[in-house]
Amino acid sequence: MTEPNPSAPLLSVRDLHVSFQTDDGLIEAVRGVSFDLARGETLGIVGESGSGKSVTNLALMGVIPTPPGRIDQGKANFDGHDLLAMSQSRLMAIRGRRIGMIFQDPMTALNPLMTIGQQLTEVTRRHLGLSPTAADRRAAEMLEMVGISSPGERLGDYPHEFSGGMRQRVMIAMALSCEPDILIADEPTTALDVTIQAQILELLAELQQRRGTSIILVTHDLGVVAGVCDRVLVMYAGRVVEQATVGDLFAAHRHPYTLGLLQSLPRLDRDQSTRLDAIAGQPPDMARIPSGCSFRPRCPVAMERCETDSPPLRELGPGHASACWHDDAAAAKRAAANADSPSEADR
C-alpha cells in the first residue's frame, strides 16, 4: 500500500461545473472552479449570494438535488480518490466520517422531531460502530467540548429548546463527532450576534489547532476571513475571480470585485459619518450571464475587451491569481513607461 504524501493537497478540485435545469432555463451555478486544500489549512470562500460558494461544497459532499441539479464535469481528488466519481454508498461512508459539514441554518438542518442526543449518536453509531451507551457518552463529551453546559441532561432536549448559537454549537459537535479530516463550514455565523459569532469562530480555531482538521469556510464576510483563514477564494457568477493568501488579498488585491468587497467593509480608521461604498448594480442573472467578463456591467475599469472575452484565472505571483484583463492593460502601461524613461546607462 502506497504511503500518503503529507505535502500533497488533502483535497484537489479541478474544473468543477454544476448546473440546474429550471423553468427560466439552464442555470450554470458553478463554472470551472478549481482549488487545493492543504492538510490543516483554513480556506475561505467569499462572494455575494448566488456566486456559487455553497453549491461548490454541496457538490463535493454529493448532496446536490438531482434533478434539477447535475454535476456536468470536474474532479475532486480527496486523499487519492475522486469524490465526484464515487458511488453513493462509498460517498456515504466518507460523508460525516472523513468530511463533516456545518450547514447554514441549524434550525432547518437539525430534525425537529428527534432529540439532540438521537441526532448526535446516529452519526457515531453509523460510522464508528459505537454501542448505544458509548455513543451517548461520546455525544455528551462533544457537547461539553463545544461549550454546552450540563451536556448529559441536554441530550434529551429538542432543537427548539436551544438558542441559535447553541444549535450552531450542536451542528459543530455533530460535524466533529467522528474527527473528520475536512470540515466544511457553510456560513456558520449567519444570523448570530457578534458575541456568539466570535465564540463560534474561536471554537473552530481551537478545534483545528487541537485536531489538525482542514477547514473550508464559506462566508460573505471578509472580516471573518481576515481573522481565521490562511488562503481565500473570491467567487463571482460561479467562477473564482481571485485567489490569494489572506495577507496578499488585503494588501495587494488585484480584481475589481475584490476591491469592491473590501471597500464595502466598515473600518474603525474611517470617518464614521462617511457612507460605505457599494458595488454598483446587481449580481448577474445566472440564466442570462453576460458575454465576456461576468463582472463587466458593474466594473469601474471595464475595457472594450471585457465585452467579448472572458478572462481566465492567471497566476500573478506565488499563490496569487486573478481573472481580469485590467492586469494586462496595467502591465502594458508600466512596460511603456519603463521603455520611455531613460535607463541608468543613458543618464
Order of alpha helices (4+ residues) and beta strands (2+ residues): beta-beta-beta-alpha-beta-beta-alpha-beta-alpha-alpha-alpha-alpha-alpha-beta-alpha-beta-alpha-beta-beta-alpha-alpha-beta-beta-alpha
